[in-house]
Amino acid sequence: SRGPHTLLAGTPGVGKSTLGKELASRTGLTYINVGDLAKEGELYEGFDEEYECPILDEDRVIDELEDKMREGGVIVDYHGCDFFPEQWFHIVFVLRTDNSFLYDRLESRGYKGKKLQDNIQCEIFQTLYEEAMLSYREEIVHQLPSNTPEDLERNLDQIMQWIEQWMKDNN
């Protein structure tokens, strides 16, 4: 096997892309940012006026990802997780960030008004962690703190150890 399938989920701004790209470069696994994939393939089904962003066409995203998932060893990065087939992932990491950090990160991305508030609310209410817990077996869902560069290093070490163990157990 080329390696496990890992899902990185969490509110926008928690550090999924930073972690995913670094993980891919250290492990040789394939990194896929679903937002970028959708942009490249224009996998949308309309536009959300309220949030001023395109609406993801989830079925087309699944179709697009299917072949890549068959190859194995994929790190998928997306804030939501409830529309992926449950059997796709061996492990799900939900990144969590304190509001003060998250607020600054989102603001620097140009988030404001309702979009900024709703994403902060989303993090306060653990919305994406709960979504992950409902969508996957609880024992494969793990929360990781993602506030500081030290957290990033610790998370990388932890996930890489897990991947190494998975490779031993599955090859």
C-alpha positions in Angstrom: 0.0 0.0 0.0 1.1 3.6 -0.7 0.0 4.6 2.7 -3.0 5.6 4.8 -5.7 8.1 3.8 -5.7 11.0 6.2 -8.3 13.7 6.5 -7.4 17.1 7.9 -10.6 19.0 8.9 -11.4 22.1 10.8 -12.6 25.7 10.6 -10.9 27.8 7.9 -7.7 29.3 9.3 -6.8 26.6 11.7 -3.7 25.5 9.7 -4.8 22.5 7.7 -3.0 23.5 4.5 0.3 24.4 6.3 0.2 21.0 8.1 -1.0 19.0 5.1 1.7 20.4 2.7 4.5 19.9 5.3 3.2 16.4 6.0 3.2 15.5 2.3 6.7 16.8 1.8 8.0 14.8 4.8 6.2 11.5 4.0 5.9 11.5 0.2 2.1 11.1 0.5 -0.2 13.0 -1.9 -1.6 16.3 -0.6 -5.0 17.4 -1.9 -6.6 20.7 -1.0 -10.3 20.3 -1.9 -10.8 24.0 -2.2 -8.0 24.2 -4.8 -9.3 21.1 -6.6 -12.8 22.6 -6.8 -11.3 25.9 -8.2 -9.2 24.2 -10.8 -12.1 22.0 -12.0 -14.8 24.5 -11.4 -16.7 22.0 -9.3 -19.4 24.4 -8.2 -23.2 24.4 -8.3 -24.0 28.1 -7.8 -22.9 31.0 -5.7 -23.7 31.8 -2.1 -24.6 35.5 -2.0 -24.5 35.7 1.8 -21.0 34.4 2.1 -19.9 35.7 -1.3 -18.4 32.3 -2.2 -19.2 29.5 -4.7 -21.1 26.5 -3.5 -19.2 23.2 -3.8 -20.7 20.5 -6.0 -20.0 17.7 -3.6 -20.9 14.8 -6.0 -18.4 16.1 -8.6 -15.7 16.5 -5.9 -16.2 12.9 -4.9 -16.0 11.8 -8.6 -12.8 13.9 -9.0 -11.2 12.4 -5.9 -12.2 8.8 -6.4 -9.3 7.8 -8.6 -6.7 9.5 -6.4 -8.2 7.7 -3.4 -7.8 4.3 -5.1 -4.0 5.0 -5.5 -3.6 5.3 -1.7 -1.5 7.5 0.5 -3.6 10.7 0.3 -3.9 13.6 2.7 -7.2 15.4 2.1 -7.6 19.0 3.4 -11.1 20.4 3.7 -13.1 22.2 6.4 -16.1 20.0 6.1 -16.1 16.3 6.2 -19.6 14.9 6.2 -20.0 14.3 2.5 -16.9 12.1 1.9 -17.6 8.3 1.9 -16.9 7.0 5.4 -14.7 4.2 4.2 -12.3 6.6 2.5 -10.2 7.6 5.6 -8.1 5.6 8.0 -7.8 8.6 10.3 -9.3 12.0 10.7 -7.6 14.9 12.4 -9.6 18.0 13.4 -7.4 21.0 14.0 -8.5 23.4 16.8 -7.4 27.0 17.2 -8.1 29.5 20.0 -10.4 32.3 18.9 -7.8 35.1 19.4 -5.4 33.3 17.0 -8.2 32.4 14.6 -9.6 35.9 14.5 -6.3 37.3 13.4 -5.7 34.6 10.8 -9.1 35.0 9.2 -8.9 38.8 9.3 -5.6 38.7 7.5 -7.3 36.6 4.8 -9.8 39.3 4.3 -12.7 37.7 6.2 -15.0 40.2 7.7 -18.6 40.8 9.0 -20.8 37.7 9.0 -18.3 35.4 7.3 -15.7 36.2 10.0 -18.3 35.9 12.9 -19.8 32.6 11.6 -16.4 31.0 11.3 -15.4 32.0 14.8 -18.8 30.7 16.0 -18.2 27.5 14.2 -14.9 27.0 16.1 -16.5 28.0 19.5 -19.2 25.4 19.1 -16.8 22.7 17.9 -19.1 22.3 14.8 -16.5 20.5 12.6 -15.3 18.3 15.4 -18.9 17.2 16.0 -19.5 16.7 12.3 -16.4 14.5 12.2 -17.5 12.5 15.2 -20.9 11.9 13.6 -19.4 11.0 10.2 -16.7 8.6 11.2 -16.0 6.0 13.8 -15.1 7.9 16.9 -11.9 6.0 17.5 -10.4 7.3 14.2 -11.2 11.0 15.0 -8.6 13.0 16.9 -8.4 16.7 17.8 -5.1 18.6 17.5 -4.3 22.0 19.0 -3.1 24.4 16.2 -2.1 27.7 17.7 1.7 28.0 17.6 4.7 26.8 15.5 5.4 24.4 18.4 2.0 22.8 18.0 2.7 22.4 14.3 5.9 20.5 15.0 4.2 18.3 17.6 1.3 17.6 15.3 3.7 16.6 12.5 5.7 14.3 14.7 2.5 12.7 16.1 1.0 12.1 12.7 4.2 10.9 11.2 4.6 8.3 14.0 1.0 7.2 13.3 1.7 6.9 9.6 4.9 4.8 10.2 3.0 2.5 12.5 0.2 2.2 9.9 2.7 1.3 7.2 4.2 -1.4 9.5 0.8 -2.9 10.3 -0.5 -2.8 6.7 2.4 -4.0 4.6 
